[in-house]
Amino acid sequence: MSLVSHSLTEILNEIGDELANQISLANNIDEKIDTRKLAQQSNALNGVILTSELSDENKSMLLKFSATLVQDNATVKSLRYEKQDLERILSNLNDP
């Protein structure tokens, strides 16, 4: 069974969806990226991380990822990197 709790998986999936949404919107209408929802999700993720039973290494990895979500000058390129990082994190968390 996976070590990742349901609430952690849920928030990480929500972050992935929001990253994909912001990338799509920015590509389609060449608008400034709105990171407010990502910042809210980052705060929620921090709360889940601090109450989780993950290893210190996984907590550290997730906290570093969470901190990158609250950047003011996000670009489509940076969001794509965040999405790739999220995929790696999910893979690492689900490895036995």
N, C-alpha and C positions, 0 to 999 in steps of 0.2 A: 504494500500500500504506500502511496505517496506521502512524503513528509509535509507536503504543502497543505495548509488548512484551506477549507472551503472559502472563507472570507478573504484570505490572501489571494487565492486563485481568482476569485471574483473581481477584486480591485485591480489586479494585474490585467485581466481580460478587458476591463473597462478602460484602463489606460491605453491598452493596445488599440481598442476601438476608437478612442478619442484621437490618438496619434494618426491613425489611418484617415479619420474624418478630416482633421486639420490639414493633412498632406493633400488630400483630395480637393478640399475647398481652396487652398492656396494655389494649387495647380490650375484649377478651373477658372477662377476669377481674379487671380493675381492680387489677392488682398493680403493685408497684414495678418499675420497669424495671431489668433486669440488664444492665449495660454491660460486664461483664468480657470477654465475647467480642469486643465492639467495641474494647476497649482492646488486646487481643491482636492483633486485625486491624490496628489503628492502628500498632502496633510493626512488624508485618510489612510494612505499606505503607511506613513510613519507610525500612526496609531496602531495599526495591525502588526507591524514589525515589532514594536516595543512590547506587545503583549503575546507575541508568538513564542513557540518553543523551538525556534530554529537555532541552528548553531551560530556562534558569534561570527564566524566567517560569512555565513549566508545573510545574517542581519547586516553586517557591514556592507556587503555587496548591494543589498537592497536599499540601504540608506544612501549610498553613493548614487545609485540610479535615481532615487527619489529626488535628490538635490538637483540633479540635472534637468528635472522637469520644470523647474521654476525660473528658467532663464527669460530675461526680458527681450532679448534680441533673437528670438527663435527664427530659423529659416526652414524652408522645406528640406534642405540638405541635413540640417541638424536634427529635424524630426525623424528623418529616415534613419539616421544613426541611432536615435533613441529607440526606434522600433526594432532595429537589429539587436541592440543591447537587450531589449526586453525579451526577444526570442531566445537569446543566449541564456539569460537569467532563468527563464521558464525551463529551458532544457537542463540547466545545472540543478535547479531545485527538484526536478522530477527524476534525476538520476539517483539510483539507490546508493 
